[in-house]
Amino acid sequence: MANESSNTDSHSHGSTNGHTNGTANGNPNERSASAPKTGIKVIVVGSGFGGLAAAIECHQQGHDVSIYESFAELKVLGDIISFGANAGRIFRRWHYKAGDRVSDRFDPLSIKLQKHGFRIHKYTGEFVICQKTPPGDPEAPVFNGHRGELHSILFHYARDELGIPVRLGTRINKYFETPSEAGIILESGEKITADVVIGADGVRSKARELVLGYADKPKSSGYAVFRAWFPNTDMMADPETRKFCENGDTFQGWIGPDVHFLFSTIKNGSDCCWVLTHVDNADIDESWSFPGKLEDVYKVFDGWDPLCKRIVSKTPEDKLVDWKLVYRDPLPRWVSDEGRITLLGDSAHPFLPTSAQGATQVRFRRIKYLPCSE
C-alpha cells in the first residue's frame, strides 16, 4: 500500500488464492466470485481517496473493514485533482452491481483535451508550444476533474454499493498496538480494536506519531497556491474569455519567474478552474488553507499578460482559496514496531501539487496480513 516506483501493481493481472478482485484479466464479463472471508479485521482512519481505496481493496479481499472519519458529513469541496494511469486502471476494475465501473462514472466529469492539448505561454503572453494530448488507454484511463465530485462517487461506492461501514464525525484521540492487536481510541473514550489499522489521516496524522515514535511538524515549502473552481457564466459574458468555454474543454498555462498560472475549462467548457503557484513564506504552524482575495492575486500578475487577470476577474471571490504549500521530511519507515499500524497517503508521503502525483501515488496494493504465529 506504499508509494512504489513501478506503475505495475502486483495483482493487476491476477492474485493470490485464485481471486482477481472482480474481473479476470480486466474483462467485466469474466467476473470471479467474491473472495472468501479472511476473518481479518481492518480499521481505516480517514475517508479521503487513499483511505477509501484501501478500504475497498480490503473489502474485495474478504477482510472485515470499517472507516472512521472526523468530518461529520460528506461535502463536495475543492477543485482540480489528477489521477494518472496507474490509479485509473484501479478505478476501472471496481464494478457496480449494475455492470458499469467506477471509472465509467469518473469519465464524464474529467477533462477531455484530445482536441485542444495544453497550450503554454510565457507570462508576458508569448505563445510557446501546444503539447498534444495522446490518445487515452482504455485499460488505464487518466482522470482530471473536480476533487469533490470524484470523491463523492468513490465514497458512495464504498459505503452504499459495497456496504463498508463509515463512521462520520468520529475524531481519533490515540492509536495503539500490542503484539496481538491494534486499535484506536476515540475522543468519546470508545476503544476499538482490530488486527490492522491503516492511518490515512492526512498531513496532520496522529498515526504518523505512533509509527515514528516522535511528533514532527509540517514545513513551509516557500510557496502557496491561489486556486478556484467556478461556473462559466461570467466567462461566457465576456467576448475576450468566451473562447475558452464555447468550444469544449481547454487547458492553458502561463509560466513566469517563480510563478505559474494554469487555467482549465472542464465538462465541455461549463466549469472553469485555475491555480496560481507563487512564492509565499507565510507561517503555517496552525493552518495553511485560507479564503483568498482577488486583490492579492492581481499583485502576483503585475507585468503579466493582461488575459490572466481578465480570466481571474471572473472568479467569485467566495470560490477562491489561498493554500500554503507544506511538506514533511521523508520518513524512515511507514509501519509501526509491531507491524500492525501503517501509514498511507499524505500521512506517509505528502506531495507538493507541482509534482501532480499526490493522488496517484496513494498506492492501491492488496493488504496481506499474516498472524504472528505463521
LUMBA-155293 format. One record per residue (C-alpha): y negated, z, x. Coordinates in steps of 0.02 Angstrom, whole numbers, padded with zeros to 5 digits, always signed. Layout:
// LUMBA-155293
YZX
...
This chain:
// LUMBA-155293
+00000+00000+00000
-00111-00003+00154
-00226-00135+00223
-00122-00259+00323
-00165-00414+00419
-00037-00525+00335
-00078-00608+00170
+00107-00611+00129
+00165-00462+00028
+00339-00401+00073
+00404-00427-00103
+00311-00580-00165
+00469-00685-00170
+00599-00554-00208
+00629-00368-00199
+00747-00228-00164
+00883-00189-00291
+00876-00369-00351
+00716-00349-00452
+00571-00469-00446
+00438-00370-00537
+00438-00475-00693
+00470-00651-00629
+00595-00743-00523
+00506-00847-00390
+00348-00841-00493
+00423-00932-00643
+00374-00844-00806
+00524-00922-00891
+00643-00831-00774
+00592-00652-00804
+00705-00517-00740
+00748-00358-00833
+00638-00206-00811
+00675-00103-00658
+00785+00048-00694
+00701+00218-00696
+00698+00297-00524
+00655+00474-00575
+00511+00473-00451
+00351+00546-00519
+00188+00473-00454
+00010+00532-00483
-00131+00408-00455
-00306+00480-00441
-00439+00351-00483
-00435+00208-00607
-00530+00080-00506
-00448-00085-00459
-00346-00003-00321
-00285+00143-00425
-00240+00033-00573
-00150-00093-00464
-00049+00044-00378
-00004+00121-00546
+00051-00047-00616
+00163-00081-00466
+00238+00094-00476
+00272+00068-00661
+00352-00102-00629
+00471-00021-00504
+00529+00109-00630
+00429+00258-00567
+00353+00384-00687
+00168+00359-00653
+00009+00431-00728
-00175+00405-00688
-00313+00536-00679
-00495+00479-00687
-00655+00582-00679
-00757+00465-00790
-00749+00516-00972
-00748+00339-01040
-00725+00160-00983
-00891+00070-00963
-00916-00113-00919
-01032-00089-00770
-01076-00178-00609
-01099-00357-00557
-01005-00483-00449
-00838-00444-00369
-00725-00560-00271
-00536-00565-00258
-00456-00677-00129
-00295-00774-00148
-00185-00633-00081
-00244-00524-00226
-00246-00668-00351
-00061-00702-00331
-00026-00521-00379
-00130-00534-00538
-00033-00693-00576
+00136-00605-00580
+00083-00471-00705
+00132-00532-00878
+00088-00483-01055
+00217-00475-01193
+00127-00624-01270
+00179-00727-01119
+00014-00750-01028
-00034-00666-00866
-00173-00552-00807
-00235-00698-00702
-00247-00806-00859
-00369-00681-00934
-00468-00666-00772
-00490-00854-00757
-00617-00888-00897
-00729-00751-00827
-00727-00818-00649
-00849-00939-00567
-00796-01122-00552
-00877-01209-00403
-00769-01363-00376
-00911-01474-00439
-01055-01380-00358
-00996-01295-00199
-01101-01169-00102
-01275-01235-00061
-01350-01147+00090
-01536-01144+00135
-01646-01069+00267
-01756-00930+00200
-01903-01050+00209
-01818-01165+00085
-01749-01298+00202
-01579-01358+00143
-01442-01334+00274
-01273-01384+00202
-01165-01387+00046
-01000-01301+00078
-00874-01383-00037
-00752-01278-00136
-00572-01331-00103
-00451-01359-00247
-00376-01197-00310
-00196-01148-00280
-00118-01106-00449
+00006-00990-00363
-00133-00892-00277
-00294-00903-00377
-00462-00839-00318
-00575-00742-00437
-00761-00708-00430
-00829-00627-00586
-00911-00476-00665
-00835-00317-00595
-00840-00225-00762
-00765-00368-00863
-00620-00396-00744
-00591-00209-00727
-00584-00190-00916
-00444-00319-00925
-00343-00229-00791
-00375-00057-00866
-00314-00108-01039
-00165-00200-00964
-00109-00040-00876
-00144+00080-01019
-00118-00022-01177
+00005-00157-01125
+00115-00057-01006
+00085+00113-01083
+00037+00200-00921
-00042+00369-00965
-00226+00378-00914
-00316+00544-00925
-00504+00515-00925
-00633+00650-00893
-00518+00746-00775
-00602+00798-00615
-00494+00848-00468
-00535+01011-00382
-00398+01006-00250
-00248+00910-00183
-00095+01000-00115
+00078+00964-00047
+00234+01051+00012
+00391+00980+00092
+00463+00956-00083
+00316+00904-00192
+00133+00856-00202
+00003+00875-00335
-00173+00904-00396
-00270+01050-00469
-00399+01001-00599
-00568+01086-00617
-00497+01163-00775
-00369+01253-00667
-00223+01148-00730
-00095+01114-00593
+00003+00951-00598
+00146+00910-00479
+00235+00750-00430
+00340+00676-00292
+00197+00566-00229
+00008+00569-00251
-00099+00416-00219
-00281+00457-00184
-00377+00305-00244
-00531+00412-00271
-00662+00311-00179
-00782+00340-00036
-00808+00523-00085
-00619+00553-00083
-00553+00731-00085
-00380+00666-00043
-00453+00599+00119
-00498+00776+00173
-00320+00837+00147
-00245+00689+00241
-00365+00705+00388
-00371+00895+00393
-00561+00893+00400
-00710+00832+00299
-00804+00680+00359
-00964+00608+00287
-01019+00431+00246
-01137+00350+00369
-01281+00234+00336
-01250+00055+00391
-01436+00024+00407
-01430-00099+00263
-01446-00097+00074
-01418-00222-00065
-01526-00257-00215
-01408-00328-00347
-01415-00381-00528
-01320-00468-00669
-01411-00534-00823
-01404-00670-00958
-01486-00838-00926
-01616-00825-01065
-01773-00821-00955
-01696-00939-00827
-01673-01071-00962
-01852-01048-01023
-01923-01097-00852
-01909-01282-00801
-01901-01229-00618
-01746-01121-00642
-01661-01203-00791
-01568-01322-00674
-01462-01177-00611
-01392-01140-00784
-01383-01301-00885
-01252-01392-00781
-01114-01263-00765
-01081-01138-00626
-01184-01140-00466
-01194-01044-00303
-01347-01041-00190
-01385-00947-00030
-01543-00918+00073
-01520-00848+00248
-01657-00760+00347
-01677-00635+00490
-01576-00480+00443
-01581-00536+00261
-01477-00647+00148
-01502-00689-00035
-01355-00754-00139
-01379-00817-00317
-01242-00874-00438
-01228-00932-00616
-01060-00897-00698
-00964-00931-00859
-01031-01108-00874
-01205-01051-00823
-01225-00921-00960
-01233-00771-00842
-01336-00750-00684
-01311-00634-00537
-01388-00611-00367
-01376-00498-00215
-01507-00471-00080
-01443-00386+00077
-01582-00316+00188
-01623-00184+00319
-01635-00008+00246
-01614+00162+00331
-01631+00275+00179
-01550+00448+00179
-01379+00439+00095
-01325+00621+00100
-01314+00640-00089
-01318+00471-00174
-01328+00290-00124
-01349+00195-00287
-01520+00197-00372
-01616+00099-00503
-01704-00045-00416
-01884-00102-00429
-01935-00285-00431
-02090-00247-00328
-01978-00186-00186
-01876-00346-00195
-02033-00452-00186
-02084-00365-00024
-01923-00423+00059
-01964-00602+00005
-02131-00605+00097
-02138-00776+00183
-01983-00841+00095
-01950-00993-00013
-02051-00958-00173
-01900-01010-00276
-01812-00848-00225
-01948-00740-00303
-01951-00853-00455
-01765-00826-00484
-01778-00638-00460
-01927-00628-00578
-01810-00674-00722
-01712-00513-00695
-01735-00374-00824
-01781-00226-00714
-01656-00112-00802
-01520-00227-00735
-01574-00205-00553
-01482-00086-00435
-01534-00029-00261
-01369+00005-00172
-01373+00086+00000
-01228+00023+00105
-01124+00160+00186
-00966+00159+00288
-00838+00279+00359
-00762+00288+00531
-00588+00211+00545
-00452+00337+00506
-00313+00390+00625
-00194+00394+00476
-00187+00366+00289
-00036+00476+00249
-00027+00667+00244
+00079+00780+00355
+00223+00792+00231
+00212+00608+00186
+00182+00641+00001
-00004+00602-00015
-00077+00435+00036
-00248+00354+00029
-00286+00186-00050
-00439+00075-00063
-00612+00144-00019
-00541+00317+00015
-00445+00239+00160
-00547+00090+00219
-00716+00059+00136
-00779-00116+00173
-00959-00174+00176
-00988-00312+00048
-01038-00433+00186
-00852-00445+00227
-00813-00499+00048
-00643-00416+00071
-00661-00242-00004
-00573-00282-00167
-00444-00398-00092
-00393-00276+00045
-00337-00149-00084
-00158-00199-00047
-00034-00200-00189
+00127-00154-00099
+00281-00077-00176
+00300+00110-00155
+00472+00153-00087
+00492+00340-00082
+00650+00417-00010
+00689+00602-00038
+00685+00707+00119
+00873+00730+00115
+00905+00545+00145
